[in-house]
């Protein structure tokens, strides 16, 4: 059990506990060498009994260590404490996008705000894809929303490299609400699978709800596979129909009918966002901060 005040590897002084997760506990710690606060993610002792869990944690460390992008939580180091692996990530002072939605008026963002989030998400995921990695678990819970409006992608626990097969027990991991039809049918995740998940996130940002729900995971999965995708503007008339087209294309049932890349999805959103006639409300200053037109 890690105690507050404990020093890990004579470098990281634990100053608080942030979260208790299914795989690991996350602590706030002070890096004595670099003199800043970090997030220390330590694998739970009870999860160490299964070697596959250790393999998955180490795999996440390997994936995260290869990435360096403003829209991705940066990994700063790793090690072992009391026989348990840990990873050191940049400390992100903010809440998740899920938390943001929970406190938003009507539990949704304005079309302009949603576009600003999605431009960052598609940019970050495009970077990840260009480095040969499929995230496989894109959802509001895995996206940090900072005070300045910037987005940070986190949790690479089930991410895979493009050349890897994911046709093991991880293939149906993730969250069924955001999972692409082909993955739910047992096929390997691909770039198009992440694009589908981003389409669902976009839908939720705009409407405050998810497109498919049900009493069981199986019922939701069947809807993802078979039920026609709803148009966001039919739920909220204030949503520009131009955004409908982007979401519907991103969430086509057949992977080959979606955007061929995250960059193309990003460019489609950017084109709509750059035309102020598509938005009744005034766009926020974050557009200037990130250089969005």
NUMIPA-949722 format. One record per residue (C-alpha): residue number from 1; residue in three letters; chain; y, z, x. Coordinates in steps of 0.25 Angstrom, whole numbers, plus 2048, in hexadecimal, padded with zeros to 3 digits. Layout:
rec k->NUM	r->ALA	c->A	Y->Y	Z->Z	X->X
...
END
This chain:
rec k->1	r->UNK	c->A	Y->800	Z->800	X->800
rec k->2	r->UNK	c->A	Y->80D	Z->7FC	X->806
rec k->3	r->UNK	c->A	Y->818	Z->807	X->805
rec k->4	r->UNK	c->A	Y->827	Z->805	X->804
rec k->5	r->UNK	c->A	Y->82D	Z->807	X->812
rec k->6	r->UNK	c->A	Y->820	Z->803	X->819
rec k->7	r->UNK	c->A	Y->822	Z->7F9	X->824
rec k->8	r->UNK	c->A	Y->819	Z->7ED	X->825
rec k->9	r->UNK	c->A	Y->816	Z->7E7	X->833
rec k->10	r->UNK	c->A	Y->822	Z->7EF	X->838
rec k->11	r->UNK	c->A	Y->82B	Z->7E5	X->832
rec k->12	r->UNK	c->A	Y->82C	Z->7E5	X->823
rec k->13	r->UNK	c->A	Y->830	Z->7F3	X->81D
rec k->14	r->UNK	c->A	Y->82C	Z->7F3	X->80E
rec k->15	r->UNK	c->A	Y->838	Z->7F7	X->806
rec k->16	r->UNK	c->A	Y->833	Z->7F5	X->7F7
rec k->17	r->UNK	c->A	Y->828	Z->7EF	X->7EE
rec k->18	r->UNK	c->A	Y->82C	Z->7E2	X->7E7
rec k->19	r->UNK	c->A	Y->820	Z->7DE	X->7DF
rec k->20	r->UNK	c->A	Y->811	Z->7E0	X->7DD
rec k->21	r->UNK	c->A	Y->80A	Z->7D3	X->7DB
rec k->22	r->UNK	c->A	Y->7FB	Z->7CF	X->7D8
rec k->23	r->UNK	c->A	Y->7F9	Z->7CB	X->7E7
rec k->24	r->UNK	c->A	Y->803	Z->7D3	X->7EF
rec k->25	r->UNK	c->A	Y->80E	Z->7DD	X->7EF
rec k->26	r->UNK	c->A	Y->81C	Z->7D9	X->7F3
rec k->27	r->UNK	c->A	Y->825	Z->7E3	X->7FA
rec k->28	r->UNK	c->A	Y->833	Z->7E3	X->7FF
rec k->29	r->UNK	c->A	Y->834	Z->7E5	X->80E
rec k->30	r->UNK	c->A	Y->83F	Z->7E5	X->819
rec k->31	r->UNK	c->A	Y->83C	Z->7DC	X->825
rec k->32	r->UNK	c->A	Y->840	Z->7E4	X->831
rec k->33	r->UNK	c->A	Y->840	Z->7D8	X->83A
rec k->34	r->UNK	c->A	Y->848	Z->7CE	X->831
rec k->35	r->UNK	c->A	Y->850	Z->7D9	X->82A
rec k->36	r->UNK	c->A	Y->84E	Z->7D5	X->81C
rec k->37	r->UNK	c->A	Y->847	Z->7D8	X->810
rec k->38	r->UNK	c->A	Y->83A	Z->7D0	X->80D
rec k->39	r->UNK	c->A	Y->82F	Z->7D0	X->802
rec k->40	r->UNK	c->A	Y->821	Z->7D5	X->807
rec k->41	r->UNK	c->A	Y->815	Z->7CF	X->800
rec k->42	r->UNK	c->A	Y->809	Z->7D8	X->803
rec k->43	r->UNK	c->A	Y->7FB	Z->7D4	X->7FD
rec k->44	r->UNK	c->A	Y->7F6	Z->7DF	X->7F4
rec k->45	r->UNK	c->A	Y->7EA	Z->7E7	X->7FA
rec k->46	r->UNK	c->A	Y->7E1	Z->7E5	X->7ED
rec k->47	r->UNK	c->A	Y->7E3	Z->7D6	X->7EF
rec k->48	r->UNK	c->A	Y->7DD	Z->7D6	X->7FD
rec k->49	r->UNK	c->A	Y->7CF	Z->7D8	X->7F8
rec k->50	r->UNK	c->A	Y->7CE	Z->7C9	X->7F4
rec k->51	r->UNK	c->A	Y->7CF	Z->7C0	X->801
rec k->52	r->UNK	c->A	Y->7D5	Z->7B5	X->7F8
rec k->53	r->UNK	c->A	Y->7E1	Z->7BD	X->7F5
rec k->54	r->UNK	c->A	Y->7E4	Z->7BF	X->804
rec k->55	r->UNK	c->A	Y->7E2	Z->7B0	X->806
rec k->56	r->UNK	c->A	Y->7EB	Z->7AD	X->7FB
rec k->57	r->UNK	c->A	Y->7F6	Z->7B7	X->800
rec k->58	r->UNK	c->A	Y->7F5	Z->7B1	X->80E
rec k->59	r->UNK	c->A	Y->7F5	Z->7A3	X->808
rec k->60	r->UNK	c->A	Y->802	Z->7A7	X->801
rec k->61	r->UNK	c->A	Y->808	Z->7AC	X->80F
rec k->62	r->UNK	c->A	Y->804	Z->79F	X->815
rec k->63	r->UNK	c->A	Y->80B	Z->796	X->80A
rec k->64	r->UNK	c->A	Y->817	Z->79F	X->80A
rec k->65	r->UNK	c->A	Y->819	Z->79F	X->819
rec k->66	r->UNK	c->A	Y->81A	Z->790	X->819
rec k->67	r->UNK	c->A	Y->826	Z->78F	X->810
rec k->68	r->UNK	c->A	Y->835	Z->790	X->812
rec k->69	r->UNK	c->A	Y->83E	Z->78C	X->807
rec k->70	r->UNK	c->A	Y->84A	Z->793	X->800
rec k->71	r->UNK	c->A	Y->843	Z->792	X->7F3
rec k->72	r->UNK	c->A	Y->836	Z->799	X->7F8
rec k->73	r->UNK	c->A	Y->834	Z->7A8	X->7FC
rec k->74	r->UNK	c->A	Y->833	Z->7A8	X->80B
rec k->75	r->UNK	c->A	Y->827	Z->7AF	X->812
rec k->76	r->UNK	c->A	Y->82C	Z->7B6	X->81E
rec k->77	r->UNK	c->A	Y->81F	Z->7BC	X->824
rec k->78	r->UNK	c->A	Y->811	Z->7C2	X->821
rec k->79	r->UNK	c->A	Y->807	Z->7CC	X->826
rec k->80	r->UNK	c->A	Y->7FD	Z->7D7	X->823
rec k->81	r->UNK	c->A	Y->7FF	Z->7E5	X->81E
rec k->82	r->UNK	c->A	Y->7F4	Z->7EF	X->81C
rec k->83	r->UNK	c->A	Y->7EA	Z->7E3	X->81C
rec k->84	r->UNK	c->A	Y->7F2	Z->7DC	X->812
rec k->85	r->UNK	c->A	Y->7FA	Z->7CF	X->814
rec k->86	r->UNK	c->A	Y->808	Z->7CE	X->811
rec k->87	r->UNK	c->A	Y->813	Z->7C4	X->811
rec k->88	r->UNK	c->A	Y->822	Z->7C5	X->813
rec k->89	r->UNK	c->A	Y->82B	Z->7BD	X->80A
rec k->90	r->UNK	c->A	Y->83A	Z->7BC	X->809
rec k->91	r->UNK	c->A	Y->840	Z->7C7	X->800
rec k->92	r->UNK	c->A	Y->845	Z->7C0	X->7F3
rec k->93	r->UNK	c->A	Y->84F	Z->7C8	X->7EC
rec k->94	r->UNK	c->A	Y->84E	Z->7C3	X->7DD
rec k->95	r->UNK	c->A	Y->845	Z->7C2	X->7D2
rec k->96	r->UNK	c->A	Y->83B	Z->7B8	X->7CE
rec k->97	r->UNK	c->A	Y->83E	Z->7AC	X->7C5
rec k->98	r->UNK	c->A	Y->835	Z->7B3	X->7BA
rec k->99	r->UNK	c->A	Y->83E	Z->7BF	X->7BB
rec k->100	r->UNK	c->A	Y->84A	Z->7B6	X->7B9
rec k->101	r->UNK	c->A	Y->844	Z->7AF	X->7AD
rec k->102	r->UNK	c->A	Y->841	Z->7BD	X->7A7
rec k->103	r->UNK	c->A	Y->850	Z->7C1	X->7A7
rec k->104	r->UNK	c->A	Y->856	Z->7B4	X->7A4
rec k->105	r->UNK	c->A	Y->85C	Z->7B1	X->797
rec k->106	r->UNK	c->A	Y->851	Z->7AC	X->78E
rec k->107	r->UNK	c->A	Y->848	Z->7AD	X->79A
rec k->108	r->UNK	c->A	Y->84C	Z->79F	X->79F
rec k->109	r->UNK	c->A	Y->856	Z->799	X->7A8
rec k->110	r->UNK	c->A	Y->861	Z->78F	X->7A4
rec k->111	r->UNK	c->A	Y->85D	Z->780	X->7A8
rec k->112	r->UNK	c->A	Y->867	Z->780	X->7B4
rec k->113	r->UNK	c->A	Y->861	Z->78D	X->7B9
rec k->114	r->UNK	c->A	Y->853	Z->788	X->7B7
rec k->115	r->UNK	c->A	Y->856	Z->77C	X->7BF
rec k->116	r->UNK	c->A	Y->85C	Z->784	X->7CA
rec k->117	r->UNK	c->A	Y->84F	Z->78C	X->7CB
rec k->118	r->UNK	c->A	Y->846	Z->780	X->7CA
rec k->119	r->UNK	c->A	Y->84E	Z->778	X->7D5
rec k->120	r->UNK	c->A	Y->84B	Z->783	X->7DF
rec k->121	r->UNK	c->A	Y->83D	Z->785	X->7DA
rec k->122	r->UNK	c->A	Y->83A	Z->776	X->7DB
rec k->123	r->UNK	c->A	Y->841	Z->775	X->7E9
rec k->124	r->UNK	c->A	Y->838	Z->781	X->7EE
rec k->125	r->UNK	c->A	Y->82B	Z->77C	X->7E9
rec k->126	r->UNK	c->A	Y->82E	Z->76E	X->7EE
rec k->127	r->UNK	c->A	Y->830	Z->775	X->7FC
rec k->128	r->UNK	c->A	Y->823	Z->77C	X->7FA
rec k->129	r->UNK	c->A	Y->81C	Z->76F	X->7F6
rec k->130	r->UNK	c->A	Y->821	Z->768	X->802
rec k->131	r->UNK	c->A	Y->81A	Z->772	X->80A
rec k->132	r->UNK	c->A	Y->80D	Z->76F	X->804
rec k->133	r->UNK	c->A	Y->80C	Z->77B	X->7FB
rec k->134	r->UNK	c->A	Y->80A	Z->77D	X->7EC
rec k->135	r->UNK	c->A	Y->80F	Z->78A	X->7E6
rec k->136	r->UNK	c->A	Y->806	Z->78A	X->7DA
rec k->137	r->UNK	c->A	Y->80D	Z->796	X->7D3
rec k->138	r->UNK	c->A	Y->81B	Z->792	X->7D0
rec k->139	r->UNK	c->A	Y->820	Z->79B	X->7C5
rec k->140	r->UNK	c->A	Y->82D	Z->7A4	X->7C2
rec k->141	r->UNK	c->A	Y->826	Z->7B0	X->7C8
rec k->142	r->UNK	c->A	Y->824	Z->7A9	X->7D5
rec k->143	r->UNK	c->A	Y->833	Z->7A5	X->7D6
rec k->144	r->UNK	c->A	Y->83E	Z->7AF	X->7DB
rec k->145	r->UNK	c->A	Y->84B	Z->7AD	X->7D5
rec k->146	r->UNK	c->A	Y->856	Z->7B3	X->7DE
rec k->147	r->UNK	c->A	Y->864	Z->7B8	X->7DA
rec k->148	r->UNK	c->A	Y->86B	Z->7AB	X->7DF
rec k->149	r->UNK	c->A	Y->862	Z->7A3	X->7D6
rec k->150	r->UNK	c->A	Y->859	Z->79E	X->7E1
rec k->151	r->UNK	c->A	Y->84A	Z->79C	X->7E0
rec k->152	r->UNK	c->A	Y->83F	Z->7A1	X->7E9
rec k->153	r->UNK	c->A	Y->830	Z->79C	X->7E7
rec k->154	r->UNK	c->A	Y->826	Z->7A7	X->7EB
rec k->155	r->UNK	c->A	Y->817	Z->7AA	X->7EA
rec k->156	r->UNK	c->A	Y->80E	Z->7A0	X->7F1
rec k->157	r->UNK	c->A	Y->801	Z->7A8	X->7EE
rec k->158	r->UNK	c->A	Y->7FA	Z->79C	X->7E8
rec k->159	r->UNK	c->A	Y->802	Z->791	X->7EF
rec k->160	r->UNK	c->A	Y->7F9	Z->786	X->7F5
rec k->161	r->UNK	c->A	Y->7FB	Z->77B	X->7FF
rec k->162	r->UNK	c->A	Y->7FA	Z->76D	X->7F9
rec k->163	r->UNK	c->A	Y->7EE	Z->76A	X->802
rec k->164	r->UNK	c->A	Y->7E7	Z->776	X->7FD
rec k->165	r->UNK	c->A	Y->7DE	Z->776	X->7F1
rec k->166	r->UNK	c->A	Y->7E1	Z->781	X->7E7
rec k->167	r->UNK	c->A	Y->7D5	Z->77F	X->7DE
rec k->168	r->UNK	c->A	Y->7D0	Z->78D	X->7E0
rec k->169	r->UNK	c->A	Y->7D4	Z->79A	X->7D8
rec k->170	r->UNK	c->A	Y->7E2	Z->798	X->7DC
rec k->171	r->UNK	c->A	Y->7E3	Z->78B	X->7D5
rec k->172	r->UNK	c->A	Y->7E5	Z->791	X->7C7
rec k->173	r->UNK	c->A	Y->7EE	Z->79D	X->7CD
rec k->174	r->UNK	c->A	Y->7FC	Z->79D	X->7CA
rec k->175	r->UNK	c->A	Y->802	Z->79F	X->7BC
rec k->176	r->UNK	c->A	Y->7FD	Z->797	X->7B0
rec k->177	r->UNK	c->A	Y->80B	Z->796	X->7AA
rec k->178	r->UNK	c->A	Y->80F	Z->78E	X->7B6
rec k->179	r->UNK	c->A	Y->802	Z->787	X->7BA
rec k->180	r->UNK	c->A	Y->801	Z->778	X->7BA
rec k->181	r->UNK	c->A	Y->7F6	Z->772	X->7B1
rec k->182	r->UNK	c->A	Y->7EE	Z->76C	X->7BD
rec k->183	r->UNK	c->A	Y->7ED	Z->77A	X->7C4
rec k->184	r->UNK	c->A	Y->7E8	Z->780	X->7B7
rec k->185	r->UNK	c->A	Y->7DD	Z->776	X->7B6
rec k->186	r->UNK	c->A	Y->7D9	Z->77A	X->7C4
rec k->187	r->UNK	c->A	Y->7DF	Z->76F	X->7CD
rec k->188	r->UNK	c->A	Y->7E6	Z->771	X->7DA
rec k->189	r->UNK	c->A	Y->7F5	Z->775	X->7D9
rec k->190	r->UNK	c->A	Y->7FF	Z->76A	X->7DE
rec k->191	r->UNK	c->A	Y->80E	Z->767	X->7DF
rec k->192	r->UNK	c->A	Y->80D	Z->763	X->7D0
rec k->193	r->UNK	c->A	Y->808	Z->771	X->7CD
rec k->194	r->UNK	c->A	Y->814	Z->778	X->7D2
rec k->195	r->UNK	c->A	Y->81D	Z->76E	X->7CB
rec k->196	r->UNK	c->A	Y->816	Z->771	X->7BE
rec k->197	r->UNK	c->A	Y->819	Z->780	X->7C1
rec k->198	r->UNK	c->A	Y->827	Z->77D	X->7C4
rec k->199	r->UNK	c->A	Y->829	Z->776	X->7B7
rec k->200	r->UNK	c->A	Y->823	Z->782	X->7AF
rec k->201	r->UNK	c->A	Y->82D	Z->78B	X->7B7
rec k->202	r->UNK	c->A	Y->839	Z->782	X->7B3
rec k->203	r->UNK	c->A	Y->834	Z->782	X->7A5
rec k->204	r->UNK	c->A	Y->834	Z->791	X->7A5
rec k->205	r->UNK	c->A	Y->842	Z->792	X->7AB
rec k->206	r->UNK	c->A	Y->848	Z->789	X->7A1
rec k->207	r->UNK	c->A	Y->841	Z->78F	X->794
rec k->208	r->UNK	c->A	Y->83D	Z->79D	X->798
rec k->209	r->UNK	c->A	Y->82F	Z->79A	X->794
rec k->210	r->UNK	c->A	Y->822	Z->794	X->799
rec k->211	r->UNK	c->A	Y->81D	Z->787	X->794
rec k->212	r->UNK	c->A	Y->80F	Z->78B	X->791
rec k->213	r->UNK	c->A	Y->80A	Z->799	X->78D
rec k->214	r->UNK	c->A	Y->7FE	Z->79F	X->787
rec k->215	r->UNK	c->A	Y->7F5	Z->7AB	X->784
rec k->216	r->UNK	c->A	Y->7EC	Z->7A8	X->790
rec k->217	r->UNK	c->A	Y->7ED	Z->7A1	X->79E
rec k->218	r->UNK	c->A	Y->7E3	Z->797	X->799
rec k->219	r->UNK	c->A	Y->7EC	Z->794	X->78D
rec k->220	r->UNK	c->A	Y->7F8	Z->792	X->796
rec k->221	r->UNK	c->A	Y->7F0	Z->789	X->79F
rec k->222	r->UNK	c->A	Y->7EB	Z->780	X->794
rec k->223	r->UNK	c->A	Y->7F9	Z->77E	X->790
rec k->224	r->UNK	c->A	Y->7FE	Z->77B	X->79E
rec k->225	r->UNK	c->A	Y->7F3	Z->770	X->79E
rec k->226	r->UNK	c->A	Y->7F3	Z->76A	X->790
rec k->227	r->UNK	c->A	Y->800	Z->76E	X->789
rec k->228	r->UNK	c->A	Y->80C	Z->765	X->789
rec k->229	r->UNK	c->A	Y->818	Z->76B	X->792
rec k->230	r->UNK	c->A	Y->823	Z->770	X->789
rec k->231	r->UNK	c->A	Y->831	Z->76B	X->78B
rec k->232	r->UNK	c->A	Y->83B	Z->776	X->78F
rec k->233	r->UNK	c->A	Y->847	Z->770	X->787
rec k->234	r->UNK	c->A	Y->83E	Z->772	X->77A
rec k->235	r->UNK	c->A	Y->83E	Z->781	X->77D
rec k->236	r->UNK	c->A	Y->84D	Z->782	X->781
rec k->237	r->UNK	c->A	Y->856	Z->776	X->77D
rec k->238	r->UNK	c->A	Y->860	Z->77A	X->788
rec k->239	r->UNK	c->A	Y->856	Z->775	X->792
rec k->240	r->UNK	c->A	Y->85A	Z->767	X->797
rec k->241	r->UNK	c->A	Y->84F	Z->75D	X->793
rec k->242	r->UNK	c->A	Y->850	Z->757	X->7A1
rec k->243	r->UNK	c->A	Y->84A	Z->764	X->7A6
rec k->244	r->UNK	c->A	Y->83F	Z->762	X->79C
rec k->245	r->UNK	c->A	Y->83B	Z->756	X->7A3
rec k->246	r->UNK	c->A	Y->83A	Z->75C	X->7B1
rec k->247	r->UNK	c->A	Y->831	Z->768	X->7AC
rec k->248	r->UNK	c->A	Y->828	Z->75F	X->7A3
rec k->249	r->UNK	c->A	Y->826	Z->756	X->7B0
rec k->250	r->UNK	c->A	Y->823	Z->762	X->7B9
rec k->251	r->UNK	c->A	Y->819	Z->767	X->7AE
rec k->252	r->UNK	c->A	Y->811	Z->75A	X->7AB
rec k->253	r->UNK	c->A	Y->802	Z->75E	X->7A9
rec k->254	r->UNK	c->A	Y->7FE	Z->753	X->7B4
rec k->255	r->UNK	c->A	Y->803	Z->757	X->7C2
rec k->256	r->UNK	c->A	Y->806	Z->748	X->7C6
rec k->257	r->UNK	c->A	Y->810	Z->747	X->7BA
rec k->258	r->UNK	c->A	Y->819	Z->753	X->7BF
rec k->259	r->UNK	c->A	Y->823	Z->751	X->7CA
rec k->260	r->UNK	c->A	Y->81D	Z->74C	X->7D7
rec k->261	r->UNK	c->A	Y->824	Z->757	X->7DF
rec k->262	r->UNK	c->A	Y->82C	Z->764	X->7DE
rec k->263	r->UNK	c->A	Y->838	Z->75C	X->7E4
rec k->264	r->UNK	c->A	Y->838	Z->752	X->7D9
rec k->265	r->UNK	c->A	Y->838	Z->75D	X->7CE
rec k->266	r->UNK	c->A	Y->843	Z->763	X->7D6
rec k->267	r->UNK	c->A	Y->84B	Z->756	X->7D6
rec k->268	r->UNK	c->A	Y->849	Z->754	X->7C7
rec k->269	r->UNK	c->A	Y->84F	Z->762	X->7C4
rec k->270	r->UNK	c->A	Y->85A	Z->760	X->7CE
rec k->271	r->UNK	c->A	Y->85E	Z->753	X->7C7
rec k->272	r->UNK	c->A	Y->85F	Z->75A	X->7B9
rec k->273	r->UNK	c->A	Y->866	Z->766	X->7BF
rec k->274	r->UNK	c->A	Y->870	Z->75D	X->7C6
rec k->275	r->UNK	c->A	Y->875	Z->758	X->7B8
rec k->276	r->UNK	c->A	Y->87E	Z->763	X->7B2
rec k->277	r->UNK	c->A	Y->87D	Z->75C	X->7A5
rec k->278	r->UNK	c->A	Y->86F	Z->761	X->7A4
rec k->279	r->UNK	c->A	Y->874	Z->770	X->7A3
rec k->280	r->UNK	c->A	Y->87D	Z->776	X->799
rec k->281	r->UNK	c->A	Y->87F	Z->783	X->7A2
rec k->282	r->UNK	c->A	Y->886	Z->783	X->7AF
rec k->283	r->UNK	c->A	Y->87C	Z->783	X->7BB
rec k->284	r->UNK	c->A	Y->87C	Z->78F	X->7C4
rec k->285	r->UNK	c->A	Y->882	Z->790	X->7D2
rec k->286	r->UNK	c->A	Y->874	Z->790	X->7D8
rec k->287	r->UNK	c->A	Y->874	Z->781	X->7D7
rec k->288	r->UNK	c->A	Y->87F	Z->780	X->7E1
rec k->289	r->UNK	c->A	Y->878	Z->78A	X->7EA
rec k->290	r->UNK	c->A	Y->86B	Z->782	X->7EB
rec k->291	r->UNK	c->A	Y->873	Z->775	X->7EB
rec k->292	r->UNK	c->A	Y->86D	Z->770	X->7DD
rec k->293	r->UNK	c->A	Y->876	Z->765	X->7D8
END
